[in-house]
Amino acid sequence: MVGTLSTVAVGVWVVLQFRQGQDAVDVASLAGLVVAVAGLAVAVAGLRLARAALGRPGDSAAQAVSAAATLARQVERAESEEWRRLIGGDHCRINLRYTLHSRPPPDARAPGPHGQLYDDGRGASVPDIVAYYRATVPARLVVTGAPGAGKTVLALELLLGLIEDRGAHDPVPVRVPLVTWDTDVPFEKFLIDHLVQNLDWPRDRAAQLVEHGLVLPVLDGLDEMDPGLVDTAGRPVLDAEGRPEPDPCSPRARAALAALNAYGRGRTAGALILTCRTTHYEALLYEEQLRDAARISISPVLSEEALRYFADRSGHTPRWQALLEYLRTDSGSALAQSLTTPWRLSLAATVYSRAGDPSELQTLATPQDVDDYLLARLIPAALTLHPPKRRYTPDDTRRWLSGIARSLQRPDRAGDTPAQEPFAESDTEIHLHRFWRMTEERVAVRDFQILVALPLFLASVCSLAFGLQLPGIPLSVWWAFCGLMAWANEATPHRFNWQGPAAGESRRDVVAILQGGVIASVGSGTVTGLICGYFLGLKAALTAGLVVGLIVVLLGPLAVQDELQGPPTTVSRPAAVLRADLLYRIGAGWVYALIAGLAFGLLFGAFDGFAAGLFYGALFGMPVVVMSAASSALWRYFVFLSLRPALPFRLNAFLAWSYDAGLLRMSGNAYQFRHREFQRWLTTHPLPEA
């Protein structure tokens, strides 16, 4: 409407100018102005039509509900695999018990003082974790326990149980590692970023889910956000089991809790599930802990439960009988008190599953001795249970994993080198596309980009051979710009969604977007052509209008492809992220190269001939392809590996085997160590370089 009124107004003004005595040439130019304004109105209308098709407010809630169903299937498929690995496949499950903390917040209500992981038929009046959470009001639960007590297992059991009996409008539980949260980023944006980066969701769809309250965050590892307590000399303060004592200050954890206390919808506290080690949570002031939330503490595994687990895992083989008898008759021994967590029980069962004498554990005096003894034998046991296709020795495997664990330590405060303190704050996620940024080689990798950028800069200087005229100046600036982009690009992974948009209304949206794109290209081409025609003549008008129209048509799909793509149905593996990014950059690079080639080729070809147009098109298009390849995450990944001889060059194959062997686990599209205790042990017990 505004465009129509503007066109009419300009038309009336032109008529008035004509009546005042303007000559024919001036009238033609003024008439061109009328057409230009009309074209501009058409272009704006087309862009508004395309943008409106990306999500009408009336459809937003229905689209979010449909997307939540897709997210639930995706999360269930991925987390079911992790759940089976954590409980040991089809082996005996340990039924964790937990108790409600004696000092619940005044505004939180829980169903009872006790609960269990699942209903095993032996405690009919004790609710399982799913029933316990559903009866908690508001739906905020804090799960605490000792290291290895089973907090992640309980959180996964709850997550999968909530998905199994989920209603259409219930939020989807999504496991999110808190250690990755920069607490300067708002919590809602952090959730959206997690869906985008770890679960491959389009940003607008992820924002839609979070805005409609259809994501239930399962926040894992509040205790991992800050390094431990240090003395006046800067040395870590350790507890009786050799672990760092929690720091009561813990600035990141306190900032996270402050943001979570403010998280909600209206007057209702936002639903969430939070896991943390007991000592770390209790080191915080009561006023700083999570408000409006019930807190449960996981109890140690009972001796009869531990004996039942070992008997089932061992198949009642004679090798285990001496240890089982010892634990049965001396339940107060140091070893029996150590084997009260699912982590240590699973670790011992794995180490002695094929060979060895489990009774040798009786000689160990402290829980730290038990941990060190078992962890030192975990990698050889994994190699025996899961023989790799390539030749990995126990020492090489341990050395590589130790190098990765140390590389995950966060940079020091100066930001120049990773912290070398083995108890320093560490990341837990191993992203192949981000791994180079966590190591001391990250500066070298960035400097290596100069080898790609330098030829582009040199070409920009050589292009001045054309002289300070029309071809030389833009060519020099363009090649220099491509070189700068090749060096400075941070290689954030992208992907094309080959599945396309969802059916129904989403497909109608695509048609509307394409219609809007065509209208926008015609309008913008008309405006550009008339403006150039006014100053440069008819030939320039036709050429410029065609070039701009083609650019709008070709750029349209790339500009809105994130909005058009449908939600993913599976979680990408880490290597798939690199491959998808490479395909995206190759495809986008050639499209942009085609755009640049057409634009400059037609522009110069209109004045210098067809051959000159092809020549200039190639000159302007080639650096775009080079820039796209040099800015890919895969390129930096290979450069990083070439600078790290201490790691296997086929790092992804090694990590994939480590995952299959149970040394690593998955969180979204990232690897994690099987347990934080294993990561810490690898950091503090590295083997010397070969």
C-alpha positions in Angstrom: 0.0 0.0 0.0 2.8 2.4 0.9 4.6 1.5 -2.4 1.4 2.1 -4.4 0.8 5.5 -2.8 4.4 6.5 -3.3 4.2 5.6 -7.0 1.0 7.6 -7.5 2.5 10.5 -5.6 5.6 10.5 -7.8 3.4 10.1 -10.9 1.3 13.2 -10.0 4.5 15.1 -9.4 5.8 14.2 -12.9 2.6 15.3 -14.5 2.8 18.6 -12.8 6.4 19.0 -14.0 5.4 18.3 -17.5 2.7 20.9 -17.4 5.2 23.5 -16.2 7.2 23.2 -19.4 9.7 20.4 -19.1 11.1 19.0 -22.4 10.7 15.5 -23.6 14.1 14.2 -22.4 13.4 15.4 -18.9 9.9 14.0 -19.0 11.4 10.6 -20.1 13.8 10.6 -17.2 11.1 11.6 -14.8 8.9 8.8 -16.1 11.8 6.4 -15.5 11.8 7.7 -11.9 8.1 6.6 -11.6 9.0 3.1 -12.9 12.0 2.9 -10.6 9.8 3.8 -7.6 7.3 1.2 -8.7 10.0 -1.4 -9.1 11.4 -0.6 -5.6 7.9 -1.1 -4.2 7.6 -4.4 -6.0 11.0 -5.5 -4.6 10.1 -4.5 -1.1 6.8 -6.3 -1.4 8.5 -9.4 -2.6 11.0 -9.4 0.2 8.2 -8.9 2.7 6.2 -11.8 1.2 9.3 -14.1 1.4 10.0 -13.1 5.0 6.4 -13.5 6.1 6.4 -17.0 4.7 9.1 -18.1 7.1 6.8 -18.2 10.0 3.3 -16.7 10.5 2.5 -15.9 14.2 -0.7 -17.9 14.0 1.2 -21.0 12.9 4.1 -20.6 15.3 2.7 -22.7 18.2 1.6 -25.5 15.9 5.0 -25.6 14.2 6.7 -25.7 17.5 4.6 -28.6 18.7 5.4 -30.5 15.5 9.1 -29.7 15.8 9.0 -30.9 19.4 7.8 -34.3 18.3 10.7 -34.6 15.8 13.2 -33.5 18.5 11.8 -36.1 20.9 12.4 -38.9 18.4 15.9 -37.6 17.7 16.9 -37.3 21.3 15.4 -40.7 22.2 17.3 -42.4 19.4 20.6 -40.9 20.4 20.3 -41.2 24.2 19.0 -44.7 24.1 22.3 -45.8 22.7 24.2 -43.9 25.5 21.9 -45.4 28.1 22.7 -49.0 26.9 26.4 -48.3 27.0 26.3 -46.8 30.5 24.4 -49.7 32.1 26.6 -52.3 30.3 24.4 -53.5 27.5 22.1 -56.3 28.5 23.9 -56.9 31.9 22.4 -56.4 35.3 21.2 -53.0 36.1 22.0 -51.3 39.5 18.8 -49.9 41.0 20.0 -46.6 42.5 18.3 -45.4 45.6 18.0 -41.7 46.6 16.6 -39.6 49.4 15.1 -36.2 49.5 17.3 -33.6 51.1 16.2 -32.6 54.6 16.0 -28.9 53.8 13.8 -28.4 50.7 13.0 -24.9 49.6 9.7 -23.7 51.0 8.0 -23.4 47.5 9.0 -26.9 46.3 7.1 -30.1 47.0 8.3 -33.7 46.4 6.2 -36.9 46.6 8.2 -38.5 49.4 11.5 -38.9 51.3 12.7 -41.9 49.2 12.8 -43.0 45.6 14.5 -45.5 43.3 15.8 -45.6 39.7 13.2 -48.0 38.4 10.5 -50.2 39.8 12.0 -53.6 40.4 8.9 -55.0 42.2 10.6 -55.1 45.6 9.4 -51.7 46.8 5.9 -51.0 45.5 5.4 -47.9 47.6 8.7 -46.3 46.5 8.3 -44.3 43.3 10.7 -44.6 40.3 12.5 -41.5 39.1 10.0 -40.7 36.4 7.0 -40.8 38.8 9.0 -38.9 41.4 9.8 -36.1 39.0 6.3 -35.8 37.6 5.0 -35.4 41.2 7.5 -32.7 42.0 6.1 -29.2 42.0 7.5 -27.0 40.4 9.2 -29.3 37.9 12.7 -28.4 39.1 15.0 -31.2 40.4 18.6 -31.2 41.6 20.4 -34.5 41.6 23.5 -34.7 43.8 25.8 -37.6 44.7 29.4 -38.6 45.1 31.8 -39.0 42.1 30.6 -42.0 40.1 27.4 -42.3 42.1 25.3 -42.6 38.9 24.0 -39.0 38.4 24.3 -39.3 34.6 22.7 -42.7 34.6 19.8 -41.4 36.7 19.4 -38.3 34.5 19.3 -40.5 31.3 16.8 -42.9 32.9 14.6 -39.9 33.7 15.1 -38.3 30.3 14.1 -41.5 28.4 11.2 -42.2 30.7 9.8 -38.7 30.2 10.0 -39.1 26.4 8.3 -42.5 26.4 5.1 -41.2 28.0 5.4 -37.7 26.7 2.2 -35.8 25.7 2.1 -33.7 22.5 2.5 -30.4 24.4 5.0 -31.6 27.0 8.6 -30.3 26.8 11.3 -32.5 25.4 14.2 -33.3 27.8 17.5 -32.5 26.3 20.9 -33.3 28.0 23.1 -30.2 28.1 26.7 -30.1 29.5 27.0 -27.0 31.7 30.7 -26.7 31.3 30.2 -25.3 27.8 28.1 -22.4 29.0 29.6 -18.9 28.8 27.5 -17.4 31.6 27.6 -14.0 29.9 25.3 -15.5 27.3 21.6 -15.6 28.3 20.4 -19.0 29.3 17.7 -19.2 26.6 20.3 -18.4 23.9 22.6 -21.0 25.4 19.9 -23.6 24.9 19.3 -22.5 21.3 23.0 -22.6 20.6 23.2 -26.2 22.0 20.3 -27.3 19.7 22.0 -25.7 16.7 25.6 -26.8 17.4 25.1 -30.2 19.0 21.9 -31.4 17.5 22.1 -29.7 14.0 18.8 -27.8 14.4 18.1 -24.7 12.2 18.4 -21.7 14.5 14.9 -20.3 13.9 13.3 -23.7 14.7 15.5 -24.1 17.8 14.4 -20.6 18.9 10.8 -21.5 18.3 11.1 -24.6 20.6 12.7 -22.6 23.4 10.3 -19.7 23.2 7.3 -22.0 23.5 8.8 -23.8 26.5 9.1 -27.1 24.6 12.7 -27.9 25.8 13.3 -29.3 29.2 17.0 -28.7 30.0 18.8 -31.6 31.7 21.8 -29.7 32.9 24.7 -32.0 33.6 27.8 -31.1 35.6 27.4 -27.9 37.6 30.5 -29.1 39.5 32.6 -29.1 36.3 32.2 -25.4 35.6 35.0 -24.1 37.9 38.5 -25.4 39.0 39.0 -26.6 42.5 40.2 -24.8 45.6 43.9 -23.8 45.8 46.1 -22.8 48.7 48.0 -19.5 49.1 50.8 -20.9 46.9 48.4 -21.7 44.1 48.6 -25.5 44.7 45.3 -27.5 44.5 43.8 -28.6 47.8 42.9 -32.3 47.7 40.5 -34.4 49.7 41.1 -37.8 51.2 40.6 -39.5 47.8 43.0 -37.2 45.9 40.3 -35.1 44.3 40.3 -31.3 44.3 38.2 -29.7 47.0 35.4 -27.5 45.7 36.0 -23.7 45.7 33.2 -21.9 47.6 33.6 -18.9 45.3 33.0 -20.9 42.0 32.2 -17.8 40.0 30.8 -19.6 36.9 28.6 -22.0 38.9 27.2 -19.1 41.0 26.5 -17.1 37.8 24.8 -20.1 36.3 22.6 -20.6 39.3 21.7 -17.0 39.4 20.6 -17.2 35.7 18.7 -20.5 36.4 16.9 -18.9 39.4 15.7 -16.1 37.0 14.6 -18.6 34.3 10.9 -19.1 34.1 7.7 -18.3 32.3 5.6 -15.6 33.9 5.4 -16.3 37.6 6.2 -20.0 37.2 9.8 -21.2 37.7 11.2 -22.8 34.6 11.3 -26.6 34.5 14.7 -28.1 34.6 16.9 -31.0 36.0 20.4 -30.2 37.4 23.1 -32.7 38.4 26.1 -31.8 40.6 28.5 -33.5 43.0 27.3 -33.3 46.6 30.4 -31.6 48.0 30.4 -28.9 45.3 26.7 -28.1 45.7 27.0 -27.9 49.5 30.0 -25.7 49.3 27.7 -23.0 47.9 25.7 -20.8 50.2 22.1 -21.9 50.7 20.9 -18.6 49.2 23.0 -19.3 46.0 21.6 -22.7 45.4 18.7 -23.4 43.0 15.4 -22.0 44.3 12.0 -23.6 44.0 13.7 -27.0 43.4 13.6 -30.3 45.2 17.0 -31.9 45.8 17.7 -35.6 46.0 20.9 -37.3 47.0 21.9 -40.7 45.5 22.8 -43.2 48.1 25.8 -45.6 48.0 25.1 -49.0 46.4 24.2 -51.6 49.0 26.6 -54.5 49.4 24.0 -57.1 48.4 23.2 -55.0 45.2 27.0 -54.9 44.4 27.3 -58.7 44.9 24.3 -59.3 42.7 25.8 -57.1 40.0 29.3 -58.8 40.1 27.7 -62.2 40.0 25.6 -61.3 37.0 28.5 -59.7 35.1 30.9 -62.5 35.8 28.5 -65.3 35.0 29.4 -66.9 38.4 32.8 -67.9 37.0 35.3 -69.4 39.6 37.7 -66.5 39.1 35.3 -64.2 40.9 34.4 -66.4 43.8 37.2 -65.4 46.1 36.4 -61.6 45.7 32.7 -62.2 46.2 33.2 -64.2 49.3 35.6 -61.5 50.7 33.0 -58.8 50.1 30.2 -60.9 51.5 32.0 -61.7 54.8 33.8 -58.3 55.3 31.4 -55.6 54.2 33.2 -53.1 56.3 36.6 -53.4 54.6 38.2 -50.5 52.7 37.6 -52.4 49.4 33.9 -53.0 50.2 33.4 -49.3 51.1 35.2 -48.3 47.8 32.9 -50.5 45.6 29.7 -48.6 46.5 29.4 -46.5 43.3 28.2 -47.7 39.9 31.3 -46.3 38.3 33.7 -48.4 40.3 31.6 -51.5 40.0 31.3 -51.2 36.2 35.0 -50.4 36.0 36.0 -53.5 38.0 33.6 -55.7 36.0 35.1 -54.4 32.7 38.8 -54.8 33.7 38.3 -58.5 34.9 35.7 -59.5 32.3 38.1 -61.7 30.3 41.2 -62.4 32.4 42.9 -61.6 35.7 42.3 -62.4 39.3 39.7 -60.0 40.9 40.8 -61.0 44.4 44.0 -58.9 43.9 41.9 -55.9 44.7 41.8 -57.0 48.3 45.4 -55.7 48.8 44.3 -52.1 48.0 43.9 -49.8 51.1 42.1 -46.7 49.9 39.5 -45.7 47.2 42.2 -43.7 45.4 44.3 -46.9 45.2 41.3 -48.8 43.8 40.8 -46.1 41.2 44.4 -45.9 40.1 44.7 -49.7 39.9 41.6 -50.2 37.8 42.0 -47.2 35.5 45.6 -48.3 34.7 44.1 -51.6 33.4 41.1 -50.2 31.6 42.8 -49.4 28.3 44.4 -52.9 28.0 41.1 -54.5 28.8 39.3 -52.4 26.2 41.9 -53.5 23.6 41.3 -57.1 24.5 37.5 -56.8 24.5 37.3 -54.7 21.3 40.3 -55.4 19.1 40.8 -52.4 16.7 41.3 -52.8 13.0 44.5 -50.8 13.2 47.4 -51.6 15.5 46.9 -49.6 18.7 49.2 -50.6 21.6 48.1 -49.9 25.2 50.9 -47.4 25.6 50.0 -45.5 22.4 46.4 -45.5 23.2 47.0 -44.2 26.7 49.4 -41.6 25.4 47.0 -40.3 22.8 44.0 -40.2 25.2 46.2 -38.4 27.8 47.2 -35.8 25.1 43.5 -35.2 24.3 42.6 -34.9 28.0 45.3 -32.4 28.6 44.3 -30.5 25.4 40.8 -30.1 26.8 42.1 -28.0 29.7 40.9 -24.5 29.4 43.3 -21.7 28.4 44.8 -19.7 31.2 43.5 -16.2 32.1 45.9 -14.6 29.7 44.3 -16.6 26.9 47.7 -17.5 25.3 48.4 -21.1 26.3 46.3 -23.9 27.9 46.7 -24.2 31.6 49.2 -26.9 32.6 47.8 -27.4 36.1 46.3 -31.0 36.0 43.4 -29.9 38.2 42.5 -26.8 36.2 39.1 -26.3 34.8 38.6 -28.4 31.7 36.2 -28.9 28.8 34.5 -32.2 28.5 33.4 -32.2 24.9 35.7 -33.3 22.0 34.5 -31.6 18.8 36.6 -32.4 15.8 35.8 -29.0 14.3 36.7 -27.1 17.4 39.6 -29.2 18.7 42.3 -27.1 17.2 41.2 -24.1 19.2 41.8 -25.9 22.5 45.5 -26.5 22.0 48.7 -24.6 21.9 48.8 -25.2 18.1 45.8 -23.0 17.6 48.0 -19.9 16.8 50.0 -22.0 14.4 46.9 -23.2 12.7 45.7 -19.7 12.3 49.1 -18.6 11.0 49.0 -21.5 8.5 46.0 -19.9 6.9 48.4 -17.3 5.6 49.8 -19.9 3.2 46.3 -19.8 1.6 45.7 -16.1 2.0 49.1 -14.9 0.8 48.6 -15.9 -2.9 45.3 -14.0 -2.9 47.0 -10.9 -1.5 49.8 -11.2 -4.1 47.2 -11.6 -6.9 45.5 -8.5 -5.7 48.8 -6.6 -6.1 49.4 -8.1 -9.5 46.0 -7.1 -10.7 47.1 -3.5 -10.5 49.0 -4.3 -13.7 45.7 -3.5 -15.4 46.3 0.0 -14.2 44.4 2.3 -11.9 41.3 2.0 -14.0 38.0 0.1 -14.0 39.3 -3.5 -14.2 42.3 -3.1 -12.0 40.9 -1.4 -8.9 37.9 -3.7 -8.3 39.9 -6.8 -9.1 42.7 -5.8 -6.6 40.1 -5.0 -3.9 38.2 -8.2 -4.5 41.2 -10.5 -4.3 42.5 -8.8 -1.2 39.0 -9.1 0.4 38.9 -12.9 -0.4 42.4 -13.3 1.1 41.4 -11.5 4.3 38.3 -13.7 4.6 40.3 -16.9 4.1 42.6 -15.9 6.9 40.0 -14.5 9.4 37.2 -17.0 9.0 36.5 -18.9 12.2 35.3 -22.0 10.4 31.9 -22.4 12.1 30.4 -25.6 10.5 27.5 -25.3 8.2 25.4 -27.8 6.4 22.9 -28.2 3.6 19.7 -30.0 4.7 19.3 -32.6 1.9 16.0 -33.8 3.5 14.3 -30.5 2.6 11.5 -28.8 4.4 8.6 -30.6 6.1 5.4 -31.4 4.3 2.2 -29.4 4.3 2.5 -25.8 5.3 6.3 -25.8 5.1 6.1 -26.6 1.4 3.6 -23.9 0.8 6.0 -21.6 2.5 8.7 -22.6 0.1 6.4 -21.7 -2.9 5.7 -18.3 -1.2 9.4 -17.7 -0.7 10.3 -18.5 -4.3 7.5 -16.3 -5.5 8.8 -13.5 -3.3 12.3 -14.1 -4.6 11.3 -13.8 -8.2 9.3 -10.6 -7.5 12.3 -9.2 -5.5 14.7 -10.0 -8.3 12.5 -8.3 -11.0 12.0 -5.3 -8.8 15.6 -4.8 -7.8 16.8 -5.4 -11.4 14.3 -2.8 -12.7 15.4 -0.2 -10.1 19.1 -0.8 -10.8 18.6 -0.8 -14.6 16.7 2.5 -14.6 19.2 4.2 -12.3 22.2 3.1 -14.4 20.3 4.0 -17.6 19.7 7.5 -16.4 23.5 8.0 -16.1 25.1 5.5 -18.5 22.6 4.8 -21.2 20.5 1.9 -22.4 23.3 -0.7 -22.8 24.5 -0.2 -19.2 20.9 -0.2 -18.0 20.1 -3.7 -19.5 23.4 -5.1 -18.3 23.2 -3.8 -14.7 19.6 -4.8 -14.4 20.3 -8.4 -15.6 23.3 -8.7 -13.3 21.4 -7.5 -10.2 18.4 -9.7 -11.0 20.7 -12.8 -11.4 22.5 -12.0 -8.1 19.2 -11.8 -6.2 17.9 -15.0 -7.8 21.1 -17.0 -7.0 21.7 -15.6 -3.5 18.1 -16.2 -2.5 18.3 -20.0 -1.8 21.5 -19.5 0.2 20.1 -16.5 2.2 17.1 -18.5 3.4 18.4 -22.0 3.4 18.7 -22.1 7.2 15.0 -21.1 7.5 13.9 -23.5 4.8 15.6 -26.6 6.0 13.5 -29.1 8.0 14.4 -30.3 11.5 17.0 -33.1 11.6 15.8 -36.7 12.5 19.2 -37.9 13.7 22.2 -36.6 15.5 25.3 -36.2 13.2 28.4 -38.0 14.1 31.5 -35.8 14.7 33.1 -36.7 11.3 29.8 -36.1 9.6 29.9 -32.5 10.8 33.2 -32.0 9.0 32.0 -33.6 5.8 28.7 -31.7 5.8 30.6 -28.4 6.3 33.0 -29.2 3.4 30.0 -30.0 1.1 28.3 -26.8 2.1 31.4 -24.7 1.5 32.2 -26.3 -1.9 28.6 -25.8 -3.0 28.3 -22.3 -1.6 31.8 -21.4 -3.0 30.8 -22.4 -6.5 27.5 -20.5 -6.3 29.2 -17.4 -5.0 31.9 -17.8 -7.7 29.2 -18.1 -10.3 27.6 -15.0 -9.0 30.8 -13.0 -9.0 31.8 -14.4 -12.4 28.4 -13.5 -13.9 28.3 -10.1 -12.3 31.7 -8.9 -13.4 31.8 -10.9 -16.6 28.6 -9.3 -17.9 29.6 -5.9 -16.6 33.0 -5.9 -18.4 31.7 -8.0 -21.3 29.1 -5.5 -22.1 31.9 -3.0 -22.9 34.9 -5.1 -23.9 33.3 -8.2 -25.6 32.4 -11.8 -24.7 36.0 -13.1 -24.3 36.8 -10.3 -21.9 33.7 -11.1 -19.9 34.7 -14.8 -19.5 38.2 -13.7 -18.5 37.1 -11.3 -15.9 34.4 -13.7 -14.7 37.1 -16.3 -14.0 39.4 -13.8 -12.3 36.6 -12.7 -9.9 35.2 -16.2 -9.3 38.3 -18.2 -8.7 39.3 -16.6 -5.3 35.9 -17.3 -3.9 36.4 -21.0 -4.4 39.8 -20.9 -2.8 38.5 -18.8 0.1 35.6 -21.3 0.7 38.0 -24.3 0.8 40.5 -22.5 3.1 37.8 -21.5 5.6 36.4 -25.0 6.0 36.6 -26.8 9.4 38.0 -29.9 7.6 41.0 -27.8 6.4 41.8 -26.7 9.9 41.3 -30.2 11.2 44.0 -31.6 8.8 46.4 -28.7 9.5 46.0 -29.3 13.2 46.8 -33.0 12.8 49.9 -32.3 10.7 51.1 -30.1 13.6 50.4 -32.8 16.2 52.6 -35.8 15.6 51.8 -37.0 19.2 48.3 -37.8 17.9 47.3 -40.4 15.3 46.8 -38.7 11.9 43.5 -40.7 11.5 42.2 -39.2 14.7 38.6 -39.7 13.9 39.1 -43.4 13.3 40.8 -43.7 16.7 38.1 -41.7 18.5 35.4 -43.9 16.8 37.2 -47.0 18.0 37.5 -45.5 21.5 33.8 -44.9 21.5 33.0 -48.5 20.4 35.4 -49.8 23.1 33.6 -47.8 25.9 36.5 -45.4 26.6 34.5 -42.5 25.2 30.8 -41.7 25.1 28.7 -39.3 22.9 26.9 -36.1 23.8 25.1 -34.7 20.7 27.7 -34.6 18.0 30.7 -34.5 20.4 32.7 -37.2 22.1 33.3 -37.2 25.9 35.4 -39.3 28.1 33.5 -42.2 29.6 33.7 -40.6 33.0 35.1 -37.4 34.3 37.2 -39.4 36.7 38.8 -41.2 33.7 39.6 -37.8 32.1 41.1 -36.5 35.3 43.2 -39.6 35.7 44.5 -39.4 32.1 45.5 -35.8 32.7 47.4 -36.5 35.9 49.0 -39.8 34.7 50.4 -39.1 31.2 53.0 -41.5 29.7 56.2 -39.9 28.4 56.4 -39.3 24.7 57.7 -42.2 22.7 
